[in-house]
Amino acid sequence: MERKISINKIKSFEKFLKNEEKSKATIEKYIRDVRYFVSFIGDGAIDKQLVLNYKSELGNSYAVTSANSMIAALNSFLRFCGWHSLCVRQFRVQRQAYCSEDKELTKAEYIRLIESAKEKNNQRLGLIIQTICGTGIRVSELEHITVEALYKGETVVNCKCKSRRIFIVPELKKKLLRYAKEHNIKSGAVFITRSGKPVSRINIWRQMKDLCETAKVCPSKVFPHNLRHLFARTFYSIEKDIAKLADILGHSSINTTRIYIVTTGAEHKRKMENMKLII
């Protein structure tokens, strides 16, 4: 039987993902990745060799994690079509013990970013940075930080068919309530634009990049998701409970959480030096 990918098949797959209650971002990514595969293979029928060639191309063009995410999207589509024999394995990834120093955002750098936001009179950005880092929330979940949630001292986030409580510590609660009062925000999301819409992820990303020069922080370290990593490393350094951390971050797998607590290895080096085993 000839296997061809039609526009209708892709539309049916998109509907299937919606019925599975996948997040909007996940659906967009899966459809984008399937269309990328279609652009690679052209209009003809597909077979296992074509899929293997595509996998090879991904391996040559993308980082392993990115390539694997694209393979996962394609495999999901192929299974939806009933073409299970065409699915391919993801690339093997060796777990990294340490991360590069140009990736790990330190607490000192985090503080400098907040100070830089203050210098630029960008109060909202400074509070967004503190909210993400102080709660471990995803940037896409900021809309759940509402005036009503502030009064309760917590909010509930529903993501990927999971629900989790996020606590808002008293100091952050006080700062955000003061900000809401100053900007006449009486209900709903705290971080909104002039038109009343939630602040976009891209806008936050760009504004954070604008702080780098003044804060003297390498731009490769400065993006919203890295604040979650700083939260995770700080929490784990105190609690040493990776299962609890996984629940707080909303991870289904502890293996994902492990990625968040990887450090540069500087502390490990110091411990090795203190062993005094080199005579």
Secondary structure, DSSP 8 states (H G I E B T S, - for coil): ------HHHHHHHHHHHHHTT--HHHHHHHHHHHHHHHHHHTTS---HHHHHHHHHHHHHHS-HHHHHHHHHHHHHHHHHTT-GGG----------SS--TTT---HHHHHHHHHHHHHTT-HHHHHHHHHHHHH---GGGGGG-BHHHHHHTEEEEEETTEEEEEE--HHHHHHHHHHHHHTT--SSBSSB-TTS-B--HHHHHHHHHTTHHHHT--GGG-SHHHHHHHHHHHHHHHH--HHHHHHHHT-S-HHHHHHHT---SHHHHHHHHHT----
